[in-house]
Amino acid sequence: MTGTILNAITVAIGSALGLTIGSRISAKIQESVITGLGLVTAFVGFSNAGRSGNIIIPLISLVSGVILGELLDLDGALGRLGGWLQQRFASEGAAQSGSEGDHGGDHESRARFVNGFVTASLVFCIGPLTFVGSIQDGMGLAIGFQQLAIKSVLDGFASMAFAASMGAGVAFSILTILILQGGLALAGSLLGGFMSDPMINEMTAVGGLMLMGMSLILLDLKHPRMANFLPALVIAPVIVAAAAALGVNLYPL
């Protein structure tokens, strides 16, 4: 859990700095920074997608995973969570504003909060460093903490840019980090020893493809419901494990 706590701290610091200096940064600079993050996200996603030893596995995982995610409406659930957090923790003045002229502003503020929370949660929590690093950190491996330390630095800078552009919702992605990465660390301590290299590689490849999807949002090219793809991260290693149990060779020479 040490790496997860470090990650939460850097995001908190980055978000606070972004909210503090955000008003002093021009809209053009904010837009350009987000675009830069989108390009880097696309590159990291592309690089990690190449970790797959058989592209059919990520393909099946993504298609079946997003079908399950759409049926469960995971994206909608994450959005509703963001909306609840906005209502619960928004400034008292905005929450108590009841005049008709403020209704449009309140709706816009809510949408901005939800967008910041959802976008930051996904960017910070679906990358390969999140899953591989958290599991290995839970297993007590030094490399796991090292990977999460690198991720923490990247997320700290990213949260600063996101908070300056998207507002306070970004800071509440700390909850997602603590829950998801903490859960993965716990899973790593219990089940990490059963994760083979091919299982980790295919999960990393799926995470890379999902990061490429997130880059489309950051670059404002398309807005896929990426949260609905999250089940694919579980399906990929399950496919590898099932094939191994059945004696099916997924990696022919």
N, C-alpha and C positions, 0 to 999 in steps of 0.2 A: 504493500500500500504506500510505501515511501514515495515512489515515483508518481503515483496518482495525486498525493497531497502536494508535491512540488508543482505538478501541472496545474492544479487548482489555484495555487498561490500566484503563479506567473500570469494566469488568465485574469485573476482578480486585479493584480497590479496593472496589467496592460489595459484592462477595461477602465479602471479608474483614471489612468493617464489619458486614454482616448476621450472619455467624457469630460475631463478637465480642460484639455486643449482643443477639443473638437471644434468649438465655435471659432477658434482662431485659424483654423485650416480652411482654405477656400474649397468650394464644391468641386472645382476642377481637380485639385490635388487629391481630395478624397476619392473621386472617381478613378483617377489614374492609379492610386495605390491599390484599390480594389481590383482593377484590371490586372495590375502586376501580380497580385496574389492569385488571381484566376489563372494566369499563364503558368505560374510556378506549380499550382495545384494540378493543372493539366499535364505538366511534364512529369511530376512525381507519380501521378496516376498512370501515365503511359509506361513509365519505367517499371512500376511494380506489376502492371498487368502482364508484362513479359515473364514474370516468375512462373507462370503456369506451364506445366509440362504437357498439357493436352487442353487446348482451348475449348474443346467440347464441354469440359467440366464447368468452367465459368459460364459458358453459354446456358447449359441446363440449369445451373444454380441461379443465374439472374432471372431467367424466364419463369421458372417455378417459384422462385423467391418473391418476385414482384407480383405474381398472381396471388400468392398468399398474403402479401403485404397490402394489396388493394382490397382483398376480401376483409382483412382486419382493419383497414383504413388506418395504418400506423401514422401516416403523414397527418391525417386529420386529428388523431389523438395527440400527436406532438404539438400541433397547432392549438388545440384546446387547452393543453397544459400551459403553453405560453400565454394564452388569453387569460387563464385563471391567475397566473403569476402576475400579469400586468394589472389585473383588477385588484389583486391582494396587496401588491407592493408599490403600485403607482403612487405618485405624490398626492397628498391629501387634497391639495387644492384642485388638481385635475379631476380627482374622483368625485369631489363634492360640487363640481361645476354643473349646475342643472339648467342653465339658460339654453334656449333653443339655438342660439347662435354658436354655442360651444359644442353642439352635438357632432357636427362634421369634424371639428378638430379632435374631439375625443376618439372618434372612430379611426381617424388617420393615425393618432398616437398609438392606439391599440394595434393597428396593422403593422406599424413600424416596430413596435416592441416584439410582436410575434415573429416578424420576419427576422429580426436580429437574433432572437433566441433560437429559432429553428435553424437558421443558416449557420450560426456559430456552433451549435450543438452537433450538426452533421459534419462540418469541416473539422472540428476538433476530435470527433469520436468515431469516424468510419475509416480512418486511414490505417494502413498496415502497422504503423508504429503503435497505434492504440491497442490492437489486438495481440500482436506478437509481443510487444514490449510488456503489456499488462500481464499476459499469461506467464512470460518468463520471469517477470518481477515477482509474481505470486509463487513461482517455483523456487525463488531464492537465488536466481542466477544474476550475477553482476551485470551481464550484458542487457538484461531486461531493464534494470534501472538506468543504464547508460542510454538506451534507446528512448526511454521516457524523458530523460533529462534533455536530450536533443529536441524531442517533441515539445517539451515545456518552453524552451527558448523560442521555437518557431511559433507556438501558439500565443506566447506573450506578445510578440510583435504583431501577429495577426489580430489578436483581440483589441489591441490599441487602434488599429486601422478600422476594424469592424465597429467598435464602439463609437468612434468619431463619426462614422457614416450612418450607422444603424441604431445607435442609442443604447439605453440601459438594458434592453433585452439580452444583449451579448453577455453581460456579467452573469446572468442567471444560467448560462450554459455550464457554469461551475457545477450545478446540481447534476446535470447530465454526465459530466466528467466523473464526479464522485460515484454516482450510481453505476454507470456502465464500466468504467475502468476498475472501480473497486470490485464489482461483481466478477469481472474477468480475472482480476488478481486472485480472488477467492477460488474461482474455477481452476486457475492455474495451480494453486496450492493443493487442490483436490484431484484434478484430472490431467494436469499438464503433462505428467509423465506418459500419458497414453497418446499424446499428439505426435505423430510422426512428421518428418520433414516434408513429405508430399502433402500432407493435410495442411500444414502451415503455409506452404507455398501456394496452394490453390486458394486458400482463404485470403492470402495477401494479394493474389491476382484479382480476385473478385473485388476486394477493397480498392485496388487500383482503378478498376473500371468504374466503380462508384465515384471515386474522386474525379475521374474525367467527366462524369455526369455533373458533379458539383461545380466543376470549372465552367460548364455551360451557363450555370446560374450566375456565377461571379462575373462572367464576361457578358452577361445580359443577352445571350443568344437564344436560350430556351430555358424553360422553368419546369423541368421534370420533378415529379414527387419522389425525391430520392429516398426519403424515409421508408417508403414502401418497398425498397429494394433490400432493406436490412436483413430479412430472413435468409437471403442468399449467402450471407457470411457464415451461417450455420450449416446450410445445405451443402456447400462445397466440401468441407472436411468430412461430412457424413457420407457423401458419395464415395470419397476415397477410402474411408474405413470400410464401407459396405463391399466395395469391389475387392479390397484385400481379403475380407472375410470369405468371399465367394470364390477367391482364387482367380479373379478377372484381372488381366494385365491392362492397365489404363495407359501405359507408357511404352508402346512397342517401339523397337529401334527402327 
